[in-house]
Amino acid sequence: MIERVSLFNKKRDFFIFFLISFAIFLFSLLLEYKNYKEFTIFDSALVKATVLKQYLKAKNGRTYQVLKLKNEDGLTFYTTAKKSLHNIKNNEIELEIWPKDLNFYKYLTTFYAPSKIIKIENKKSIKQKLNAHISSSHKDANIANIYHALYTATPLEWELQKTFSYLGVSHLLAISGFHLGVLSALLFFFIRPVYAFAQDRFFPYTNAKRDIFFITAILLFAYMLFLDSPPSLIRAFGMLLAGFILYDRGIKIVSMQTLFLTLLLLLAFFPRLCFSLGFWLSASGVFYIFLFLIHFKNLNKIWQFILLPLWVYLLMLPFSLAIFGNFSLYHPLSILWTILFTLFYPLSILLHIVGFGDFFDPALIWLLKLNKEGILIKLDLFLFLSYLAISVGAIFYRILIWFLLLFCCTLFIYSMYHVA
């Protein structure tokens, strides 16, 4: 078997690539700054945006509605509206906003701006129609919301977010590389026999793998655009493209070089990703998967399959506690739910297509009732930063792997002790 080669064999090559990526990043940042100046040139701005979230909030004796919006340029911001405003979630609206004291950093991340709604589009979008079709298969609104999150990247209601956070399965509801991998496998499974039939008769000289990947990539790209390009999905799609290109040229895929190459390019072309928590959590998950596959590549494949979910859970636990802090007695069961999700996700898609979308509803209702409360365990910032530093060192020194495992196991035992 021919051994695959590394992408960069010399430090000079990597340094040149880094300089090119940095130059692209500066140019992209300059374009964003130009857009920012145009956006803030007047006291107010007219914006067309989609309502991602809508909820009531009470403050200083006044009750009002909070809207989270996103426009087609990726600008995400909050505004407020009257308590009497009807439900316009997922609707496209036109509004005038006053971005007072908006600086460039807030423009790239998320900001608040007072506004006045000018027009609410009554015509339902494709996403709204799809969500309505999904809802028709379910009697429970919470279950429908779960499937909306899984298929159309619709944000979960606050109570559902809290429940899934305590159960440790929030990552399964946010569409990312895990979902993209399942979808690409499904597409490959269905496209391959059709392509093989046509290839045998019309174009036997073509490269089947390359052509099927090209078709799959186009469909996944269209799906990503349909979902308004969530950061975690951008990372996953970028890695999918980079991975296949490198694989097609006989270059190692499971390597830190591949991961860093993809991240650098994505950050260079999309500077907003620098401030996306979803992007960094998604990238961190891949980092620890690669760390396992690199240091334990000689382990039996069956043991790799068994140990990898446990490894990812333990090594991502510091991120979960440092950022969210939610933990419950059922949190460790997320290892089992993650394994079962590999079967559940494609089956649920097929069941919705054939008209049996409510098949898993009893199981999901049971899961939601399993745990409503947990405790708050926050990981100290210094410990978390130290953990990140050791993680980077573990790329080069295998002994640091055991320090990571020791730290994560200790943190897990500490969390279980306080929740038991």
N, C-alpha and C positions, 0 to 999 in steps of 0.2 A: 504494500500500500504506500502510495506517495505521500510523504509528510507535507502538511501545509506550512507555508512560510509566514513570518511576521510581516506586518505592513511596513513598519519602519525598523530597519536594522542599524541605522546610524542616528546618533543624537542630532546631527546636523539636519537630517531630513525632518525629524519631528519639530525641531526649532523653526525651520522654514514654514512648515505647515501651520504652526502656532502663530507666526507672524502674519501669514496670509489671512487666517481666521480672525485675528485681532483687527486687521485692516478692514475686513468685511464688517466686523462688529461696530467699529467706529463709524463707518459709512451708514450702516443701518440706524445707528443711534442719531446720526446727523439728520436723517430723513424723519425720524420720530420727533426730533426737536423742531424741525421745520413745520411738521403737522401741529405740534403743540403751540407754536407761535401763531399759526393761522387760526387755531381753535380759540385762542385767548385774545385775539386782536381787538375784539369788541367786548363790551360789558356783558353781552348775552350771546348765546349761540342756539341755532335751531338744530335739533338732533332727532333722527329717527332711530329708535331702539326697540329691542324686545324685552319684555318684562320677565325676568328670570325668577324673581321671588316677590311675594306680596304678603305682608303680615301686619297685624295691629301692634301698636306700642303705646304705652302710657308713660308720660313724664310730666312732672310739675302740674299734676291735676288735669292734663290735657291728653286726650286719646286721638291718635292719628295713624295713618298707614305708612309703612315704609316700603319702598319699591327698590329692588335691585335690577339694574338694566344693563344691557350690552348692545352696542351698535355694531354695524357690519365691519368696522375698522378695528374691532377688538377692544374698544374703549369700555371699561366697566365702571359704573358709578352708582351711588345711592341718591335717592331723593325722597321727599315726603309728599303725601296727598291727604285729602280730607277723609275722615272716618267713613263717610257715606259712599265713597267710591266703590263701585261694584267690582267683582272679581275679574281682573284683566290679565291674570297670569298667563304667560306664553303669547299674549297679544303683542302686535307691533303698534307702537304709539309714536306720535310726533309731539315733541314738547320743546319749549323754550327754557333753557337753563341759564343760571347766572353763576358761572364758576369763579366765585370770589376767592381771591388769595390762592388760586390753584397754581402750585409749582410743578416743575417738570417731573419730579419724583412721584408725586401723587397722580399725575397724568399717566405715568407708566404703570402704576399699580391700581389702586381703587380710591375714589374720592367721593365726598358728599357735595351736592350742589342744590340750592333751592330751584324750584322749577314751576312751570305752568303748563299743564297738559292742553295741547291745542286740538289734537285729533286722535281718536282711537280707531284703529282699523277693525271693521266688523268681519271682514273676510278672513276665514280661518286659514292658517298656514298648513303646509303639508304635515308638519310636526304635530300641530293641534289635531288634525284629522286622524293621524296615526294613533295619537294618545287616546282620542275618543273611541277608536276601534278597539284598542287594548282594553280600555275601561269597560266596554260592553261585555267583555268576557268575565268580569269580576264583580261580585256584589260588595265586597269590602273596598272602600276607597284607599285604605293604606296599602293593600295588596296591589291595587292598580298603580299607585304611586311608586311602588318598588319596581314594577315592570317598566314604568315610564323612565325611571332612572337607568335601568339596565339597557333599554333599547334606544332611547332618544336623549339620554344625558340630561333629563329633567331633574332639577334639584329636589332632594327629599324634603318633606316637611320636617320641622325642627324636632318634634317628638320622635320621629322615626330615626333621624340622624343620631339622637341621643341614645336610643335603644341599641342601634347597630354599633355605635361606638363602644358601649359597655360590653357588647358581645364580641368585640374585636374583629368585626367583619365589614367595617366601613369601606375597606379597599375593594371588596367584591362588588359594591354598588357604584363605585366610580369607574367609568369605562376607561380602561388603560391597556397596557400590553398584554395582560392576561386574557382579556376579552378579544383583543385583536388577534392573538394567537389562535384562539378557538375558532373565530370567524374565518381566518385564513385557511385553517385546516378544513373547515366545512366547505368553503368555496372550492378549494383544491379537489375535495372528494367529489363534488358535483360537476365541476368543469372537466375534470380529467377524462371520464368516459366519452363525453360529447366531443372533446377535442381529439381524442384518439380515433373516434369513428371518422371524423372529418379528415384527420391527418392521413390515415391509411388510403383515402380515396383521392385527395386533392393536393396535399403538400407533404409528402413523406420525407422530404429533405430537411424539414425545419427542426429546431431544437424544442422539444415538447416542454421540458421543465422551464426554459426561459420564457416561452410564450405564455404558458399557464400562469407563471408568476406575474408577467406583465398584465394579463387580464385581471388577475386577483388584485394587484396593486391599484389598478384603475378603479375597481369597484370599492376597495377600501378607502381610497382617496376621496371618492364621491361621498361615501358614508361619513368620513371625517368632516368634510365641508358641510354636510347636512346637519351634523351635530354642533356646528359652529366652532370646530377645532379646539376641543379641550386640551390644555397643556400636556396632560399625561398621555393623551392619544397622539399628539404631535411627536412626543418623544418616542413612543412605540412605533409609529409609522416610519419615523426617521431611521430607527434602528433596523426595522424590517428591510428598508431599501438598502441601507449600508451593508447589512448582513448578507443579503443575497448578492450584491455586487462583489463583495469580497470573496464570498463562497465560490462564485462563478469564475473567479480569477485565481482560485487555489490559495487564498490567504486565510489565516486563522480568523474564526468568528468569535469563539469564546476566549476573548482576551481583553485585558483592560485597555489596550490600545484602541480596539474597536469601540468600546464604550466611550472613552474620552474623545475619540475622533468625532463620533456622532453628537455628543453633547456640545463640543466646541462649535461644530457647524450649525447646530440648531440655535445656540445662543448667539452666534454671529449673525444669522439671518433674522432671528426673532428676539430682540433684546428684552422684550416684556417677560420672556420666560425666566429671566434672572430673578424675578420677584414672585414667581408662581410656586406656591407650596406644593401643589399637586405634581408639578414637573419634578421637583427635587425629591419628593417621596417616591415617585415612580422610578427615577434614576437610582435612588438608594437601594430600592428593592432589587433591581437588576445588578447593581454593584455586588451585593451580598450573594446573589445567585452565582455570579461569575467567580467570586472569591471561593465559594464552595467547590465549584466544578474545576477550578484551576488547582487548588491544593489537595483535592480528593479525587483527582481524575483516574487514579489507579484503583479506586474502590469499585467493588462489584456493582453493576448497573442496577440490580434489584435493591441493594442497600442505598445507592444514590437516590432512587425513587422514594424509598421509605424515609430517609433522613432529611432530604432537602426541604420538605414543608416544615419540619420541626426546626431546622436550622434557620430558615427565613423568619419564622415566628419569633424565635428567641433573639435573633440579631436585629430585628426591626422593633422589638419591644421598647428599647430606649427611646426611639423616635416617637412611638405612640405615647409614652408617659411624659416625655419632655414637651411635646406639642399639645396633646389633648388631655392627658392625665386621667382619662376614664379607665376604670378597671373593675371587673366583677369576677365572681367565682366561675362564671361560664366563659370568661375571656379565653382561656387556653383551648377551649373546644373549637376556636376559629381554625385550628390546624385541620380538624376533621371537616368543618364546613368548607374550607378551601379545597380539599380533595374532592368532596362530593359536588362542589360547584362546577368542576370540570365536566361532569355528566349532566348536571342540572341545566346549565346555560344553553347548550345546543339543543337539548331535549325540549326546553321551554319554548325556544324559538319555533321548532317544528310543530309543537302542540298548538301554538297560537295560529300558525299557518293553516292547520287542518281543522281548527274549530274546537279544540279541547284545551284552551288556554288556562282554564281554572283547575286543571288536574292537580297541580301542586299547592293550591290554595290552603287546604287543611294543614299541610306541613308548615307553610309559611306563617299561618295564624298561630300555630303551636310555638313556632320559633319566637314570634313577637311577644307571646305571653310568658316565655321562658324566664325572662329577666327584665324587670322594669327599672331597677335601681342598681347602683354600684357605689364605689367610693372614688375619691379623687386622690391620686398619687402622682405628685409632680417630681420629675427628676431634676436635680440641681443643674443649673446651666454649666457650671465648671466641670461637673462629672460628664455631662453630655458632650462638651467640646473635647474633653480628654478621650472620650470614647471614639469620637470622629477621628482624632489624631492617630489613635492606635489602629483604627480600621484602615487608614491610609498606609500605615507602616506594615500592616499585615499583607499587603500586596507583595512586599519584598522579603519579609521575614516570617517564615511559617510558625515560629514559636509564639508570635503575637496572636495567632489564631486561638491558642489556648487561653490567653489572657482575655480575649473577647468573649469566649464561651464561659469562662469563669465569672466574668462581670455580669453577663446576661443571665446566667443561671442564678447567681446571687440576687439579682434584681427581681427575678421571677419568684424565688422563694420568699423574698421580703414582701412582695405584693400579695402573694397568696396567704401569707401569715396574717396580714392586716385585713384581708377581706373575709377570711374564714370565721 
